[in-house]
């Protein structure tokens, strides 16, 4: 298998692939994976999952010139400027294969030293074959006597409403609408709404996903209510990104 094919995303965007898994669409990857190479969960919580793309992880040598980078790190160690520890990066790649973002998400050395290692990673970064969409991985550098380079998967947390508990549409207005407006085929009196959000957690689109509201005007009211909600955005290795989720709304009655 060629490296280009191995890195090909499974869905149009890596973020949507992982978010679909978080929302129960398809087979979700494990919530934690040793390949993440992190000392502790970056995002503890049930709404987080390991990204499913790329299908096969690239080797560290494909991401950076590990030989040249190891030589510079060895020089720093010889000068007494490099204590033992590790630095974990989130690496993002544009469809053309260029490394467009390197963010330190965990380190066991001083912030100044972690920043110095980041600059070295930038200086020795490599481009990869073009892909169909943006993608990314984690790169961990263990600062041992001989530096070790390992690659793991990114983690993404699905968006969620800032209000806790089951959302009830009755709470959105001073005067709840009369029961006849809320005929539904759901025995529990609830419906599911699919919500699309931007990187700030603002609703950009909402549609009824499961449960039937038989009156068109009432469905519009339901979707209007959902658009008034505030959400925590999806987070991909500490960076807010656009995302999707499904929420359950109880209808008044």
C-alpha positions as CSV (number, residue, x, y, z in Angstrom):
1,X,0.0,0.0,0.0
2,X,1.4,3.4,-0.9
3,X,1.7,6.1,1.7
4,X,-0.7,8.3,-0.2
5,X,-3.4,5.6,-0.1
6,X,-2.7,4.8,3.5
7,X,-3.3,8.4,4.6
8,X,-6.5,8.8,2.5
9,X,-9.4,10.0,4.8
10,X,-12.4,7.8,5.2
11,X,-14.8,10.7,5.1
12,X,-14.8,14.1,3.6
13,X,-13.2,15.7,6.7
14,X,-11.4,14.0,9.6
15,X,-13.4,16.1,12.2
16,X,-16.8,15.0,10.8
17,X,-15.6,11.3,10.8
18,X,-14.8,11.4,14.5
19,X,-17.8,13.4,15.3
20,X,-20.0,11.0,13.5
21,X,-18.6,8.2,15.7
22,X,-19.2,10.3,18.8
23,X,-22.8,10.8,17.8
24,X,-23.4,7.1,17.2
25,X,-23.1,7.0,13.4
26,X,-21.0,4.0,12.4
27,X,-18.6,2.2,14.6
28,X,-17.0,4.4,17.2
29,X,-13.3,4.0,17.9
30,X,-12.2,3.5,21.6
31,X,-12.4,6.5,23.9
32,X,-8.8,6.1,24.8
33,X,-6.0,4.5,22.8
34,X,-2.4,3.8,23.8
35,X,-1.4,5.1,20.4
36,X,-2.3,8.6,21.6
37,X,1.0,8.5,23.5
38,X,-0.3,10.9,26.2
39,X,0.5,10.6,29.9
40,X,-3.1,11.5,30.7
41,X,-6.4,12.0,28.9
42,X,-6.4,15.4,27.2
43,X,-10.2,15.6,27.3
44,X,-11.7,13.4,30.0
45,X,-15.4,12.8,29.3
46,X,-17.8,10.5,27.5
47,X,-18.1,12.9,24.5
48,X,-14.5,12.4,23.3
49,X,-13.1,9.8,20.9
50,X,-10.0,8.9,19.0
51,X,-10.0,10.1,15.3
52,X,-10.5,7.3,12.8
53,X,-8.4,9.0,10.1
54,X,-5.9,8.6,8.7
55,X,-6.6,4.9,8.2
56,X,-2.9,4.0,8.7
57,X,-0.6,6.2,10.7
58,X,2.5,7.6,8.9
59,X,6.0,7.0,10.2
60,X,7.6,9.8,12.2
61,X,10.3,10.0,9.5
62,X,7.6,11.0,7.0
63,X,6.5,14.0,9.2
64,X,9.9,15.3,10.2
65,X,13.6,14.8,9.3
66,X,14.2,12.7,12.4
67,X,17.9,12.3,11.8
68,X,18.6,16.0,11.6
69,X,16.2,16.8,14.4
70,X,17.8,14.1,16.7
71,X,21.3,15.6,16.0
72,X,20.2,19.0,17.1
73,X,18.5,17.6,20.2
74,X,21.7,15.7,21.0
75,X,23.7,18.9,20.7
76,X,21.4,20.6,23.2
77,X,21.7,17.6,25.6
78,X,25.5,17.8,25.3
79,X,25.3,21.5,26.3
80,X,23.2,20.6,29.3
81,X,20.2,22.5,27.9
82,X,18.0,19.5,27.4
83,X,16.7,17.6,30.4
84,X,14.9,14.3,30.1
85,X,11.2,14.5,29.4
86,X,8.8,14.6,26.5
87,X,6.8,17.0,24.3
88,X,3.6,16.0,22.5
89,X,2.5,17.8,19.4
90,X,-0.8,18.0,17.4
91,X,0.2,18.1,13.8
92,X,-2.3,19.3,11.1
93,X,-1.8,18.9,7.4
94,X,-3.5,20.7,4.5
95,X,-4.9,18.8,1.5
96,X,-1.7,19.7,-0.4
97,X,0.4,17.9,2.2
98,X,1.9,20.9,3.9
99,X,2.2,20.9,7.6
100,X,0.0,24.0,8.5
101,X,-0.1,23.7,12.3
102,X,2.0,22.4,15.2
103,X,0.6,22.8,18.7
104,X,2.1,21.6,21.9
105,X,-0.6,19.9,23.8
106,X,1.4,18.3,26.6
107,X,5.0,18.5,27.9
108,X,7.0,17.4,30.9
109,X,9.8,20.0,30.4
110,X,9.7,23.8,30.9
111,X,7.4,25.8,28.5
112,X,10.4,27.6,27.1
113,X,12.1,24.3,26.2
114,X,8.9,22.9,24.8
115,X,8.7,26.0,22.5
116,X,12.4,25.5,21.5
117,X,11.6,21.9,20.5
118,X,8.5,23.1,18.5
119,X,10.8,25.5,16.6
120,X,13.1,22.6,15.7
121,X,10.1,20.5,14.6
122,X,9.1,23.5,12.3
123,X,12.6,23.7,10.9
124,X,12.7,20.0,10.0
125,X,9.1,19.4,9.0
126,X,8.3,17.6,5.8
127,X,5.5,17.7,3.3
128,X,3.5,14.7,2.5
129,X,1.6,13.5,-0.6
130,X,-1.7,15.4,-1.4
131,X,-4.9,14.1,0.2
132,X,-8.6,14.7,-0.3
133,X,-9.0,16.7,2.9
134,X,-7.2,18.1,5.9
135,X,-6.0,15.5,8.3
136,X,-3.7,15.3,11.3
137,X,-1.9,13.1,13.9
138,X,0.0,13.5,17.1
139,X,3.8,13.4,17.2
140,X,5.5,12.6,20.5
141,X,9.2,13.3,21.1
142,X,10.8,11.6,24.1
143,X,13.9,13.5,25.1
144,X,16.0,10.5,26.2
145,X,19.8,10.0,25.6
146,X,18.7,9.1,22.1
147,X,15.5,11.0,21.2
148,X,12.5,8.7,20.3
149,X,9.8,9.8,17.8
150,X,6.3,8.2,17.9
151,X,3.1,8.9,16.1
152,X,-0.4,8.6,17.5
153,X,-4.0,9.6,16.7
154,X,-5.6,12.9,17.5
155,X,-8.6,13.1,19.9
156,X,-11.8,15.0,19.2
157,X,-14.6,16.0,21.6
158,X,-18.1,16.4,20.2
159,X,-20.0,19.6,20.8
160,X,-22.6,19.7,23.6
161,X,-25.3,22.1,24.9
162,X,-24.1,24.3,27.7
163,X,-27.4,23.5,29.5
164,X,-27.2,20.2,31.5
165,X,-29.9,17.6,31.5
166,X,-32.7,16.8,29.1
167,X,-33.7,20.0,27.1
168,X,-37.3,20.9,27.4
169,X,-38.9,23.2,24.8
170,X,-41.4,24.5,27.4
171,X,-38.6,26.4,29.0
172,X,-37.9,28.6,26.0
173,X,-41.1,30.8,26.3
174,X,-43.0,32.6,29.1
175,X,-46.2,31.0,27.8
176,X,-45.9,27.3,26.8
177,X,-47.7,26.4,23.6
178,X,-50.9,24.3,23.9
179,X,-50.7,20.6,23.7
180,X,-52.4,20.1,20.3
181,X,-49.4,21.8,18.6
182,X,-47.1,19.1,19.8
183,X,-48.5,15.8,18.4
184,X,-45.6,13.5,18.1
185,X,-45.1,9.8,17.2
186,X,-42.5,9.5,20.0
187,X,-44.1,7.7,22.9
188,X,-41.7,9.5,25.3
189,X,-42.8,12.9,24.0
190,X,-39.3,13.7,22.8
191,X,-37.6,14.2,19.4
192,X,-34.0,14.2,18.2
193,X,-32.6,17.2,16.4
194,X,-29.4,17.2,14.3
195,X,-27.4,20.3,14.9
196,X,-24.5,21.7,12.9
197,X,-22.2,24.3,14.6
198,X,-19.3,26.6,13.8
199,X,-16.0,26.7,15.7
200,X,-17.6,29.2,18.2
201,X,-20.4,26.8,19.1
202,X,-23.0,28.8,17.2
203,X,-25.8,26.8,15.5
204,X,-25.5,27.1,11.7
205,X,-28.2,24.5,10.8
206,X,-30.7,22.3,12.6
207,X,-33.1,19.7,11.3
208,X,-35.5,17.2,12.8
209,X,-33.8,13.8,12.9
210,X,-36.1,11.4,14.8
211,X,-39.6,11.7,16.1
212,X,-42.4,13.3,14.2
213,X,-44.0,16.7,14.8
214,X,-47.0,16.7,12.6
215,X,-47.6,20.4,12.3
216,X,-45.2,22.3,10.0
217,X,-45.5,25.5,12.1
218,X,-44.6,23.6,15.3
219,X,-41.5,22.0,13.7
220,X,-40.4,25.6,12.8
221,X,-40.9,26.6,16.4
222,X,-38.9,23.6,17.6
223,X,-36.0,24.4,15.3
224,X,-36.1,28.0,16.3
225,X,-35.8,27.0,19.9
226,X,-32.8,24.8,19.1
227,X,-31.1,27.7,17.3
228,X,-31.4,29.8,20.5
229,X,-29.4,27.3,22.5
230,X,-25.7,27.8,23.2
231,X,-23.2,25.0,22.8
232,X,-19.6,24.2,23.7
233,X,-17.9,23.7,20.3
234,X,-16.2,20.6,19.1
235,X,-12.6,20.5,20.2
236,X,-9.8,18.7,18.2
237,X,-6.6,18.4,20.2
238,X,-7.5,21.5,22.1
239,X,-8.5,23.6,19.1
240,X,-12.2,24.5,18.6
241,X,-13.5,23.3,15.2
242,X,-16.9,23.1,13.4
243,X,-18.9,20.0,14.2
244,X,-22.2,18.2,14.4
245,X,-24.2,16.5,17.1
246,X,-27.7,15.2,17.9
247,X,-29.6,16.5,20.8
248,X,-32.8,15.2,22.5
249,X,-35.6,17.7,23.2
250,X,-38.7,17.1,25.3
251,X,-41.8,18.6,23.9
252,X,-44.3,20.3,26.2
253,X,-47.5,18.4,26.9
